[in-house]
Amino acid sequence: MKTEEYSTEDKILIAASKVFTEKGFSGTRTRDIAEEAGINLALLNYYFRTKEKLFEQVMKVKIVLLFGQIIPIITNEKTSLDEKINLASIKYFDILTKNPNLPIFVLSEIQKKTSDVKSILPFEKVLNNSYLMKQIKERKPDVNPFHFLLNFLSMTVFPFLGKPILQSFDLMDDAEFQQFVEERKTMVPMWIKMMLNN
């Protein structure tokens, strides 16, 4: 879809997403977003009265993109634990490959408490009562399941957080990083399953 085919509100949200991701909440001015969207400031203020309201909309999309797509996988009672690990790994790597700045933006803004993420997506309620947690506890009853979840998130998310470091020291170019990510799609599930089975 061409930019001119988007509604004014969509143009603002697309521009806001880009500018907030690059500059964060505190570094962004509404004027920056209006310029990026190709509209005047008065029109932006007509659709979104404050920077905070616009940021909440952007955060909602980003949080759902980072965490929301994983919910159907972790709550599915018909798939085995191993299948969940495979599906979640592929899903996360695909999302992050298309949105490499997503993790650093979301984590940074959560840490700054610029948004109430629990009101956007009550992930803790879904996760704590999920079929995934039940399956992990059955497999490893004497180990806190969050060890496995944080290991999984570290293995999938950290390469994208670390990409600027790898590139700053000329350790990987874009093509090499993409190959690295493709390899991790199969390696990460294998490592997690090894931890669960030992």
Secondary structure as GFF3:
##gff-version 3
##sequence-region A 1 198
A	DSSP	three_ten_helix	3	5	.	.	.	ID=ss1
A	DSSP	alpha_helix	8	27	.	.	.	ID=ss2
A	DSSP	alpha_helix	30	37	.	.	.	ID=ss3
A	DSSP	alpha_helix	41	47	.	.	.	ID=ss4
A	DSSP	alpha_helix	51	66	.	.	.	ID=ss5
A	DSSP	three_ten_helix	68	70	.	.	.	ID=ss6
A	DSSP	alpha_helix	71	74	.	.	.	ID=ss7
A	DSSP	alpha_helix	81	98	.	.	.	ID=ss8
A	DSSP	alpha_helix	102	112	.	.	.	ID=ss9
A	DSSP	alpha_helix	117	120	.	.	.	ID=ss10
A	DSSP	alpha_helix	123	128	.	.	.	ID=ss11
A	DSSP	alpha_helix	131	139	.	.	.	ID=ss12
A	DSSP	alpha_helix	146	168	.	.	.	ID=ss13
A	DSSP	alpha_helix	174	197	.	.	.	ID=ss14
###
